[in-house]
């Protein structure tokens, strides 16, 4: 019968669905599942759709429906899901802070703020946002000025120019408040949107400072000798 062509891994699930939902509750049959062709053993994804007919006493007397082969679409869906999962793991485990934003414009078309759309955990940690209770999920949709009231417009203007079609940016900046140095890269692949990548370069900057101070002391010592 029908159950015999269902893939062994889906058979129990489909038997329960048919018994409980369709025959038991009289719901329309609407389910994606796998079948295994008896002739060659090939596995195909199908979409089954149908409805039950009942007699005057409410007893099910028939189930009429169709089965559509959706293997191609399902293969694409599965591939996309796997790709998204790989991207998500990369996104969450990369060493750099990553954030995607949308610029906010005033009535005159000038950048006045920007919205956080997506950030990774490292970005939150680098900027100390995790200590304020922010997560990658709850920060989405918030604006820069919501998170940092009174912040100067310097970066809004810089990122705004990039989001509106400007050239990519790569710079090194110190944050006295965080006592850190960052290498910041920013670029846009779609108008009104931009991406920032933060790399913590504090240790390198401190090492460079110590080296310069050491060279200065050495030069002073030579001049005095």
C-alpha positions as CSV (number, residue, x, y, z in Angstrom):
1,X,0.0,0.0,0.0
2,X,0.8,3.7,0.3
3,X,3.0,3.3,3.4
4,X,5.2,0.7,1.6
5,X,6.6,3.3,-0.8
6,X,7.4,5.9,1.9
7,X,11.0,6.1,2.9
8,X,11.7,3.9,6.0
9,X,12.9,6.9,8.0
10,X,9.6,8.8,7.3
11,X,7.2,5.9,7.6
12,X,6.4,6.1,11.3
13,X,6.0,9.9,11.1
14,X,3.7,9.7,8.1
15,X,1.6,6.9,9.6
16,X,1.1,8.9,12.8
17,X,0.3,12.1,10.8
18,X,-2.3,10.3,8.7
19,X,-3.9,8.6,11.7
20,X,-3.9,11.5,14.1
21,X,-4.2,14.6,12.0
22,X,-6.0,13.6,8.8
23,X,-8.2,10.6,9.8
24,X,-8.5,11.5,13.5
25,X,-9.1,15.3,13.2
26,X,-10.3,15.5,9.6
27,X,-7.6,18.0,8.6
28,X,-6.6,18.4,5.0
29,X,-3.6,16.3,4.0
30,X,-0.6,18.6,3.4
31,X,2.8,17.2,4.0
32,X,6.2,17.0,2.5
33,X,7.9,13.6,2.8
34,X,10.2,11.1,1.1
35,X,9.3,8.1,-1.0
36,X,11.5,5.3,-2.2
37,X,10.7,3.9,-5.6
38,X,10.2,0.2,-5.5
39,X,11.6,-0.3,-9.1
40,X,15.0,1.2,-8.6
41,X,15.2,2.3,-4.9
42,X,15.6,6.0,-5.8
43,X,14.6,8.4,-3.1
44,X,12.3,11.3,-4.1
45,X,10.8,14.2,-2.1
46,X,7.1,14.7,-2.7
47,X,4.3,17.0,-1.5
48,X,1.1,15.2,-0.7
49,X,-2.1,17.2,-0.7
50,X,-5.7,15.9,-0.2
51,X,-8.8,15.8,1.8
52,X,-11.1,13.2,3.4
53,X,-14.7,12.5,2.6
54,X,-17.0,11.4,5.3
55,X,-20.4,9.7,5.4
56,X,-23.5,11.1,7.2
57,X,-22.2,9.6,10.5
58,X,-18.9,11.5,10.2
59,X,-16.9,8.4,9.4
60,X,-14.1,8.7,6.9
61,X,-14.9,6.8,3.7
62,X,-12.1,8.1,1.4
63,X,-9.1,10.2,1.0
64,X,-8.6,11.9,-2.3
65,X,-5.5,13.9,-3.2
66,X,-2.4,14.4,-5.3
67,X,1.3,13.8,-5.0
68,X,3.8,16.2,-6.5
69,X,7.5,15.5,-7.0
70,X,9.4,18.4,-5.3
71,X,12.8,16.8,-5.3
72,X,14.6,19.5,-7.2
73,X,13.2,22.3,-5.0
74,X,13.9,20.3,-1.9
75,X,17.5,19.6,-2.9
76,X,18.0,23.4,-3.4
77,X,16.3,24.1,0.0
78,X,18.6,21.6,1.8
79,X,21.7,23.0,0.1
80,X,20.7,26.5,1.1
81,X,20.1,25.5,4.6
82,X,23.5,23.7,4.8
83,X,25.2,26.8,3.3
84,X,23.4,29.1,5.8
85,X,24.5,26.9,8.6
86,X,28.2,27.0,7.5
87,X,28.0,30.8,7.1
88,X,26.4,31.0,10.6
89,X,29.2,29.0,12.2
90,X,31.9,31.1,10.4
91,X,30.1,34.3,11.4
92,X,29.9,33.3,15.1
93,X,33.4,31.9,15.3
94,X,35.4,34.4,13.3
95,X,38.1,36.3,15.3
96,X,37.1,39.7,14.0
97,X,34.1,41.7,15.0
98,X,31.5,41.8,12.2
99,X,28.5,44.0,11.9
100,X,26.0,44.8,9.1
101,X,24.1,48.1,9.3
102,X,21.6,50.3,7.4
103,X,22.1,54.0,7.3
104,X,19.3,56.4,8.5
105,X,18.8,59.6,6.6
106,X,17.0,62.8,7.5
107,X,14.4,64.5,5.3
108,X,17.3,66.1,3.3
109,X,19.0,62.8,2.5
110,X,21.8,63.3,5.0
111,X,23.0,60.5,7.3
112,X,22.0,61.0,10.9
113,X,22.2,57.6,12.4
114,X,22.4,53.9,11.5
115,X,20.7,50.7,12.5
116,X,22.4,47.5,13.6
117,X,21.0,44.6,11.5
118,X,23.4,41.8,12.3
119,X,26.4,41.5,14.6
120,X,28.6,38.6,15.7
121,X,29.5,37.9,19.4
122,X,33.1,39.1,18.9
123,X,31.8,42.6,17.8
124,X,29.7,42.8,21.0
125,X,32.6,41.8,23.2
126,X,35.1,44.2,21.5
127,X,32.8,47.2,22.1
128,X,31.8,46.1,25.6
129,X,28.1,45.7,24.5
130,X,27.9,42.2,25.9
131,X,28.6,43.7,29.4
132,X,25.5,45.9,29.0
133,X,23.3,42.8,28.4
134,X,23.2,43.0,24.6
135,X,23.2,39.9,22.4
136,X,23.4,39.3,18.7
137,X,19.6,38.8,18.8
138,X,18.4,41.8,20.9
139,X,20.7,44.4,19.3
140,X,19.2,43.8,15.9
141,X,17.0,46.8,15.0
142,X,18.6,49.2,17.5
143,X,20.3,52.4,16.3
144,X,23.7,53.7,17.2
145,X,22.3,56.6,19.1
146,X,20.0,54.3,21.1
147,X,23.0,52.4,22.2
148,X,25.3,55.3,22.7
149,X,23.3,58.5,23.4
150,X,25.2,61.7,22.8
151,X,27.8,60.0,20.6
152,X,29.4,62.3,18.0
153,X,28.4,62.1,14.4
154,X,31.9,61.4,13.1
155,X,31.3,57.7,12.3
156,X,27.7,58.3,11.1
157,X,29.1,60.7,8.5
158,X,31.9,58.4,7.5
159,X,29.8,55.3,7.2
160,X,27.0,57.2,5.6
161,X,29.2,58.3,2.8
162,X,30.2,54.6,2.2
163,X,26.6,53.4,2.4
164,X,25.6,56.0,-0.2
165,X,28.2,54.9,-2.7
166,X,31.5,55.9,-1.3
167,X,34.8,54.0,-1.4
168,X,35.6,51.3,1.2
169,X,37.5,52.3,4.3
170,X,40.4,50.8,6.1
171,X,41.8,52.7,9.1
172,X,43.3,52.3,12.6
173,X,41.6,54.1,15.4
174,X,42.1,54.4,19.2
175,X,39.2,54.2,21.6
176,X,40.2,55.9,24.8
177,X,37.0,54.9,26.5
178,X,37.6,51.2,25.8
179,X,41.4,51.6,26.1
180,X,41.8,49.7,22.8
181,X,43.1,50.2,19.3
182,X,41.0,48.8,16.4
183,X,41.7,48.2,12.7
184,X,38.4,49.1,11.1
185,X,37.3,48.1,7.6
186,X,34.0,49.3,6.2
187,X,32.4,48.7,2.8
188,X,29.0,48.6,1.0
189,X,27.7,46.1,-1.5
190,X,24.2,47.6,-1.5
191,X,23.1,51.2,-1.4
192,X,22.0,52.4,2.1
193,X,23.7,49.3,3.7
194,X,27.2,48.9,5.0
195,X,29.4,46.3,6.7
196,X,32.1,46.9,9.3
197,X,34.9,44.6,10.4
198,X,36.8,45.3,13.6
199,X,40.1,43.8,14.5
200,X,41.6,44.4,18.0
201,X,45.2,45.6,17.4
202,X,45.8,46.9,20.9
203,X,48.7,44.5,21.7
204,X,50.4,45.4,18.4
205,X,50.0,49.1,19.1
206,X,51.4,48.7,22.6
207,X,54.4,46.8,21.3
208,X,55.0,49.4,18.7
209,X,54.9,52.1,21.4
210,X,57.3,50.2,23.6
211,X,59.7,49.7,20.6
212,X,59.6,53.4,19.8
213,X,60.2,54.4,23.4
214,X,63.1,51.9,23.6
215,X,64.6,53.4,20.4
216,X,64.3,56.9,21.8
217,X,66.1,55.8,25.0
218,X,68.8,54.1,23.1
219,X,69.4,57.2,20.9
220,X,69.4,59.5,24.0
221,X,72.0,57.2,25.6
222,X,74.2,57.2,22.5
223,X,74.1,61.0,22.3
224,X,75.0,61.3,26.0
225,X,78.0,58.9,25.8
